[in-house]
Amino acid sequence: RKEVEQDPGPFNVPEGATVAFNCTYSNSASQSFFWYRQDCRKEPKLLMSVYSSGNEDGRFTAQLNRASQYISLLIRDSKLSDSATYLCVVNAPRPSNDYKLSFGAGTTVTVRA
Amino acid sequence: GAVVSQHPSWVICKSGTSVKIECRSLDFQATTMFWYRQFPKQSLMLMATSNEGSKATYEQGVEKDKFLINHASLTLSTLTVTSAHPEDSSFYICSARVGAGTSGITGTGELFFGEGSRLTVL
């Protein structure tokens, strides 16, 4: 089983729509969670961290469900500029007593005019 | 925000040659940097953790003699793909962490990525 799994999409939505997608992780000891955004052929950039109680940053809302081991990202009032691939990133401890960031393959969102 | 710069952005080389990619932290010191590889439509795969002044830690399945990592200073890590072959063609990207756990161990600081280097081996 992959450490982090995401629905690849693509999610094609009209401007102004709401789009939401999840990411599941396999390691129950995972401690920190992030959503990164990656534009085509560019480096990933941090969109937001995901906190246990859920958090919002403008039109973006992230949720964490530890019991079911998934995180979610919701985008309200989609803009054309939101078109990108969204990477789920999970940080978990390893037996070697260090941590490892694992990346999902990304969920592609395309917002159309 | 913190900036991580990677060079070159694109490189095309012949099979059998070696290619060096540089990763620099421009406005902060990074005792730890990470090297990833990303194939089209796949996730970033951690190749190795580069530690300043000591040997890199390689992930399982990554050949350390094939992918040489040197982290000689607090602002520079290099990845050398030795005797490159077409199957090594990929997007190589480095990152460094800023903030709590700058060493990268605790994983609480934001991760900044270089712009990536697209390697094509003919």
Interface residues (C-beta under 8 A of the other chain):
Chain A: V4 P8 Q31 S32 F34 R41 K42 E43 P44 K45 L46 L87 V89 N91 D98 Y99 K100 L101 S102 F103 G104 A105 G106
Chain B: Q6 F34 Y36 K41 Q42 S43 L44 M45 L46 T49 T57 F91 I93 G104 I105 T106 G107 T108 E110 L111 F112 F113 G114 E115 G116 R118
